[in-house]
């Protein structure tokens, strides 16, 4: 039986992709925290590294969702990146009681949008393997 992505729901497309992007972002942030704690990275580099890690996680989430989505792949990609950003924002603001600075949040959102766009374009343009060459339609 041939697998297709036509029957996937929005939740089935966004959640796994965003979960992978979120876990990757958190792992990178943990690595950055260890580097700062050991003194290998200065405190002035924390904010740029956090933006970089958010961009990587959003780009990976966007790439994965663009590959899985049946149509309108670019919107799915931006949605997955936005979901990663929103989860981090909500967890930081509500659960960890971190202050929300509007300019920093706007810069982070812009970074996420750019990274999601790049990840989405990469995911849309990736060629899929043709696994069923031997089978005729």
GIPEDA-V598970 format. One record per pair of residues at least 12 apart in sequence whose C-alpha atoms are under 7 Angstrom apart, sorted by sequence separation. I is the first residue (numbers start at 1). J is the second residue. D is the distance in Angstrom with one decimal. If there is no record, write none. Layout:
# GIPEDA-V598970
i=[I I]
j=[J J]
d=[D D]
This chain:
# GIPEDA-V598970
i=[65 63 62 65 62 62 61 62 61 29 59 58 29 28 58 85 25 25 82 25 81 25 24 22 78 81 21 21 78 21 77 78 21 20 18 77 17 74 17 74 17 14 73 13 58 62 66 13 13 55 59 63 67 51 55 58 59 62 63 66 67 54 58 62 66 59 60 63 64 51 55 59 63 18 22 5 17 18 21 5 6 5 18 14 18]
j=[77 77 77 80 78 80 80 81 81 50 81 81 53 53 84 112 53 54 112 56 112 57 57 57 113 116 57 58 116 60 116 117 61 61 61 120 61 120 64 121 65 65 124 65 112 116 120 68 69 111 115 119 123 108 112 115 116 119 120 123 124 112 116 120 124 118 119 122 123 111 115 119 123 80 84 68 80 81 84 69 70 70 83 80 84]
d=[5.4 6.5 3.9 6.6 6.1 5.5 5.6 5.5 5.8 6.7 6.7 4.3 6.6 6.0 6.4 7.0 5.5 5.8 7.0 6.9 6.4 4.7 5.7 6.1 6.7 5.3 4.3 5.8 5.2 5.6 6.1 6.3 4.5 6.4 5.1 4.9 4.8 5.4 5.5 7.0 5.5 6.2 6.6 5.9 6.0 5.2 5.5 6.4 6.3 6.2 4.9 4.5 5.2 6.4 5.5 6.1 4.7 5.1 5.0 5.1 6.2 6.7 5.5 5.0 5.7 6.6 6.2 6.3 6.6 7.0 5.1 4.3 4.4 5.2 5.5 6.5 6.5 6.8 6.6 7.0 5.8 6.1 6.3 5.4 5.6]
